[in-house]
Amino acid sequence: MAFELDPGLFENAECKGISIKIVGIGGCGCNALNTMIEHNLNGVEYIAFNTEPQELLISKAPIRVRIGKHPANGIDPAAVFPKGPLNNPLFSEEDREHIAAHLHGADIVIIAAGMGKDTGTMGAPLIALIARNMGILTLGLITKPFNCEGKMKAKTAEDGLAELRNYIDTLIIVDNEKIMSGAQENTTVKEAFNLANDVMFRTAKGVADIVNSRGHINVNFGDLCGLLREAGEAVISTAAASGERRALRASTDAFNNLLLEGVLVKGAKGVLINITGEVTMRDMSEAMTYIEGQVGNESTIINGYIDEAGISGETRITVIVTGFTRKRVEEEWQESSGSGNNLASHTFGYGTSKASTTDYSIPAYIRRQQPLHEGDCQKQHPLFTENKELCADRIQKGLPDTPAYLRRIPD
């Protein structure tokens, strides 16, 4: 008897792959969508929601929906939040129906928005609530305002984040001010916002790649739900390396980036690892051993591997961490001023993950990928090197109340 395929087999939604819809709400969210579309982020659907019709006219999203027909001016978000998203005077019952109709069929919804103004701050919780009620895994990709935008906007952003946490499965926060701390001094306003949009794009791409790419070790939707469903705040880090032991070096770079952000991954609830590119079995084994050593035995580690021919010679690592803790400000101050070590004390990864300190015209996140100049001091992780001799201490001791840069001993 000949083998025959059921003609209705691929009509089932589960056989068509996972549907990811990225929703931009408000000006910031719609701008982030434009960046993702310009970078050809594939395998996702884009939907732009906004109260301003002129903003929708410049949106590149194939689906653009105007909601909140009434002006947002004069509506205090802080006064709206206690009433809940369904009682928000900015959005009508018709708006809620439009949102639900466009989210229908999605397995994952990523909400891109900026906190601090009206539409994104009040609209993101509403979209999250509707998506969660529809059984959709809901992720928030949210930016916090720059310090120069004012304390009132910062307060509104914090109120909005507190409200959003009640309805979102996983929340990834992009702090604009932290992004600017690594940028060059003469960065324009437009370039600054583009940097934030680029971070949002890379985060969305990390999630999309994990779900859409098929490889030898796949991360299925059940694994993703187990890690991200009701996970709270999460962080994501990506890194790439080439040459020998590139999976190991990319892994250490990715975790070093988290360390520099004050994220303590030891004992984290869950870690999702996606390795893309051609690697040897030994290299992958060493990378996973390093990762397990970083997070500890009690963490749930889910790893996937995709052999992507298009990036031959390079390996990319995407790390999503949930249930983590952050380093306290007091600890960071003690390390930077009391211990006498400079930035090198934080970047202990194998290879060249430490940022070069010579050309400040290049943003730090790019300089961090550049090789160190000959003679630069580098502290390597003891797991991968027998040379444990550190640089000579160049910070004067005994004056903990004086900033380290004032106590630095000239060469």
N, C-alpha and C positions, 0 to 999 in steps of 0.2 A: 504494500500500500504506500503510495507516494506521500511524502510529508507536505502538508499544506499549512500555510499561515492563515490564521483567522483574519478575514478582511476587516473586522472591526477592532483588531488589536491596538492599532495606533490611534484610534479615535479616543481612547481613554486619556484623560488629561495627564495621568501619572506617567504615561509613556512618551509624552511630548517634552519631557524635561521640566525643570523647575522654572516657574515664571517669577521674574524679579521686576518690580516696578519701582523706579526712582521718582519720587514726588518732590518737586520744588515748590515751596510755599513762601510767598513774599519776595521782595526784591533780591535779597541775598540768596535765597534758595533757587530762584530762577536763574541768577547769574552763575551759580555753581553748576546747574544743569547745562548751561551754554558751554562751560569749560569741558564738561564730560563729553558732550556731543562733538566739540572741536577735536578732542583727543581720540575720537573713534572708540569709545567704550562700547563694546558690542555685547549682545546677549541680554540686554535689558530694555525695558520700555520706559519712556520719559513722559511725565505729565507735569505741566506747569499750572499751579493755582495762584491767582493773585486778585487783589481787590482793585488794582490800578490797570485799566485797559491799555494805557500807553506802555506799561512794562511788558504786557503780554505781546504787544506788537513787535517788540525786539527779541522776544524769546525764540529760540531755535528748536524748542520741543515740538514734536509733531502733534501733541494734544495740549491745547491751551484752554483753560477754563477760568472764566471770571466768576468769583464768588464774593460774597459780602457786598452786595449792591449799595448798601448804605455806607457813607464815609466813616472811616475809623477815627477821624479827628474828634477829640473830646471824650473818647472812651478810655477809661483808666484800666489797664490790664490787671493791676493789683486788686481793683474792686470787682473785676469779672471772675477771677480765679476761684474765690470761695463758692461761687454759684455753680461751678463745673462747666465743662466745654459745651454741653448740650443747652445750657442757658445763656450762652454768649450772645449778646445783642448784635454783634457784628455779623453773625451768620444765621441765616434763616433755615427753616426746615427744608426748603428747596435746595439750599446749598449742601446740606447734609446728604440729601438724596443724590445729588450730582457727585459728591465725593465717593459715596458708597458704590455708585454705578461704575465709576472709573477704576476703583480698586478691585472690582469683582474679577475673580479668576487668578489673582496674584497669590503666590505662595510666600513671597517675601516682599515687604514694602520697606524701602529706605527713604526716610523723610529728611530732606535737606532744607535747612532753614537757618536764619540768623536770629539770635535773641537780642532784644533791646528795643525794637520798634513794635508797631502794632500787629501787622498781618502775620509775620512769622511767629512772633511770640504767642499770639492767641490762636493762630490756626494750626500750629504743629500739634498741640495737645488734642484738638478736635480730630484731626486726621488719625492720630495714634489711637484714640479711643475707638473710632469707627473700624479701623483695621483690626484691632485686637478683638472687638466684638464679632468680627467676621472670621475669626480663627486664623488670621494671617500673622506670621512671624514678623514683628515690627522693629525696625532699627532706626534710631535717630542719629543723624549726622549734623551736629549743631555747632555753630560758631558763637563765641563770646566776643563782645565789642572791644575795640582798642581803647586804651586808657584815655586817649585824647577825645573820645566821643562823650565823655562826661560821666559823673557819678550817678546821675539819675538814670541814664541808659543802662549802666552797669547794674543798678539795683533792679530795674525792670527785667534785665536778662536773668538775674539770679532767681527772681520770682517765677519767670517763665520756665526755667530749668526745673525748679522744684515742682511746678505743676505738671510738666511733661513726664517727670519720673513716675508719676502715678499711673501712667497709661502705656508707657513704652516698655518693650521687652529688654532691649539693649540700647544704651545711650553712649555714643562716642562724641566727646566734646573737643572741638578745635579752638584753642585759645589764641586769638589773633595776636595778642600782645607777646606771647611766647614765640610765635613765629617771627615777629619783628625783632626780637632780641638777637636772632642769628642773621639778620639781613644787613646789608651795607647801609652806611649812614645816610647816603643821599637817595635812598629808595623813595620813589614818588608814591603818592596816595594810590594811584591806579595800580602800580606794581605791587604795593602792599596787599591790596585786595586780591590781586591775581595770585599771590603766594598762598593766601588762605584758600582760594578756589582750587589751587593745585593740590593742596593737602586733602581737600574733600574728594577730589577726583581720584587720588591714589588710594584713599580709603575705600571708596566705592568699588574701585577696580579690584582691590584685594578680596573683597567679599564676592564679587561677580566671578572672578577667576576661580576661587575655591569651589563655587557651586557649578559653574558652566563647563569647566574644562574636564575632559575625561582622560584618565591616565592609568598607570599600573596600580596605584593605590588611590582610590577615590574616597572623597569625603561625601557621604550621602546626606540626604536632607534630614534624616533622623538624627545623625550625629550633630548636624548644625543646630537643630532645634534643641537637642539636649544641652548644648553648650550655651546658646544664646537666649533661650526662652526664659523670661523673667530673671535675666542675669544682672540687671542694673547697669552700672557704668562699666565700660570696657575700654581698652586701649588697643591700638593696632600699630604695628611697626613692620616696615618692609626694608629689605636690603638685597644687594646683588654683588656677586663676586665672580671672577674668572680665574683660570689657571688651576694649579693643583690645590686639592682640598678646598674647593670653592664652596661646597655646601657648608662645611664647618666654619669657614671664614664669614660667609654670609649670615650664618646663624649668630655668631658672636657679634657681628655688626648690628643686627636687628635687636638683640638684647641689650647691647650697649646704648643704643638709642633710647630704649625704655629707661635704662638706669640714669641717663642724663636728664630725663624728664622727671626723675624722682619716683619712678614706679618700682616697687619692690615685688618681684614676681615669685619670690620664695613663698610657697604655701598657697599660691593662687588657686582658686576653685577650678578653673579650667583653662586650657591652652589649646588653641587650634593652630596647627602648623601646616602650611602648604609649600612644598618644594617644587619648583618648576625649572626644568632644564636637564641636561644630560649630566648624570653624576655616577660615580662608581659605588658599588655596594659598601665598600669600606668607608668611603667619604660620608655616605648617608648614615651609616652606623655611628661614626664618630660625631656627626652633627646631632643625632638624636640622643646620644649619651651625654653630650654637653648640655642639651636642652633639659633633659631629665635632671641633671645635676643642678641646673639653675632653679627649676620650679619645685623640686622635691618629689618624694614618692607619693604624697597624699593628693597631688593634683591629677585631674583627669586630662590626659594628653591625647588629642586626636590628630593624626598626621596623614597627609595625602601627598602623592608624588605624581607629577605630570612630566613626561618626557616631551617637551615642546621643541620641535625641530627648528622653529624660526629663531631660537635664541641659542644656537649651538655655541658652545664654549663659555656660556655664562649660566649661572644658577641664581634664581631669585627665591627668596624666602619671605613669606608673609606670616606674621605672628599676630593672633588675636588673643588677648588675655582678659579673662573675667575673674571677678572675685579677688582682686588684688588689694594691696595697701600702698599708701604713698609715704615717702620719706617726709618727716616733719621738717619744718623750716629751720628749727633749732639745729637739727642734725646737719642740714646742708651748710649752715653758717659755720658750724664747728669744723666741718671738713674743709671748707674753703679758706677759713682764717686761722683756726686753732691748730690744725694738723700740719700746716706748712706745705701742703701739696697743692699743685695747681690742677688744671683740668685733666691732666694726664692721670691723676689718681682716680678719676671716674671712668676712664676708658681703658679697661683692662683686656679688651678683646684680642684674639689672635689676628695677626695681620695688620691692616692699616685703617682701623676704624677711628682713630683719633683725628680731630680736626686740625688741619694745618693752621699755624698762627702767623703766617707771613703775609698773605694777600687778603686783606679785609674787604676788598671790592667784590669778592665772591661770597655768596651766602654760606653760612656755616654748614647747612645740610648738604651742600655740594662739596665744600672743603673737606668734610668728614670722610668722603669717599676717595680723596686724593692720597697718593702715596706720600709718606713722610720724606722730607728732605734729608739728605745724608747728614748725620750728626745730630738730628733731632732726638730728643729723649723719648723713649717709648717704654711703658711698663707692660710687659706681656703677661698673659694669664699663666700661672704656674702649671696648669694642666697640659700646656702645649709647648713649654720651653723650659730648658734647664738653666737658662741665664736669668737669675732672679735679682741681679744687681740693679738697684734703682738709681735714678738720677741724683746728683748732689742736691741737697736742700738749699734753695736760694731765698728762703723767707726768714727774716729775723724773728727769733722766738721771744716770748716774754711780754708781748704787748697785745694781748688778745682783743682789746677794745679798739685797736687801730686796724683799719682795713688792710687786707693782705697786700694789695697793690702798692700801699705806702711803705710797707715793711720789706718790699722786695730788694734784695741785694744786687746791685748792678754787676754785670759780667765783667 
